Amino acid sequence: MAEVRRTVIELLGQLGSSREARQYLKQFSRIEESRFAVVKVGGAVLQEDIDELAAALAFLHRLGLTPIVLHGAGPQLDEAMAEAGVPVRKHDGLRVTTEAVMAVARPVIYRANATLVDALEARGVRARGILHGVFNARLADPENLGLVGQIDSVELDPVRSAVGAGALPVVACLGESPGGQVMNINADIATRELVWTVRPYKVIFLTGTGGLLDQNGRIISAISISGDYEHLIAQDWVHSGMQLKLAQIKDMLERLPPETSVSITSASKLTRELFTHTGAGTLIRRGERIDWFDVIPGERAAALESMLEDSFGRRLRPDWRHGRELQGILLAESGRAAALIARGVDGIPYLDKFVVTPEAQGEGLAAALWQILRARCPRMYWRSRAGNPIAGWYLQQAHASFRRGEWIVHVIGVDDFGLLERLVEDAHSRDSGWEEDGFES
Ligand code: ARG
């Protein structure tokens, strides 16, 4: 435990925010050990980034987290094939694996696996290379593909036994038939099947680019399948490779629990991705519904109150809802984000509370909620404390902001001066509902 502490401190120094890091460590540690994460490592990362990779995985291991690592060996195999003078052929995007190809591939895959296991052990991390016994397969299309396997079932015993022994499982993409015929398995398909069987909390793809890129070559931070998918794949800058990747991830997430998320990042950014809200890479979630209710649904009121109290770190007065003229509430399916809208001056909505749990902020839920809120309320006003960390963001969103003392009142969609004045007055006089603070937020 003392060692873990020390590691955490080291981590915090590296990232800056101790609260966030501790929160994620707690969250990841709550999950059953072998269900924390499946990490898919591309063959290129093994070749080019092995030190960063081993360091990042060793770090997780010292924190008591045991990801299941699955790796490909595509570029290594292409090189070896070129050397051996065996031509590379693909059929429907899959590598045609003749006997001759398999003869070259097998040792290459074994070596790629050993490279990672050795790099981990050199850092004092127990690791176990798992080359066989996980993917039970049959020949997918022997005529066209040769020894390419189609997975029938996934056997987790070898993985669980490694995790149980405190070793990081490093799984290769090879399958076998019941009779012992070894087959080549496409790494994306192997990842999908492994993930469906393990049902991990995180699915992590480590790539050289470290995320999905937008039209300007910048990493897209968060994608919600329910909110962004249709729009995204319709963009002309989304090339076919990215379309395929997104479709595969969508498919994968649809058969997993809602809390599971996919992160695409690089070896060097993995720690930051996992232990901060903003992350470093692309986070993809299935996404959740955000619903409008005219009144706070009775069965969700208690959860909403405690979420507000936890997020703001203060207590609500028992009578806080008294005298509040609510116009409605936007509430995320999971209950981790909400916007309370009150009836304001001249029927203009007053944004009474806007709250997103820290964990959900990293998932882009705040942006999703804000977007829906804006669509629903072309005009609205609200207030924030000047010292509030979100104040800067509010200033950007508002069309006009008025500071008085420690308060700022923000307004959207109103330019009549008389009306603006009344909105500002009204915002200042509103009851926050918080204990010991009467008419302030
Ligand atoms: N640390 C959190 C996680 O791994 C949030 C990551 C957010 N990442 C992002 N690219 N927006 O689940």
Residues whose N, C-alpha, C, O or C-beta is under 5 A from the ligand:
A	BS01	LIG	S221 A222 E273 L274 F275 T276 H277 T278 G279 A280 G281 T282 L283 G362
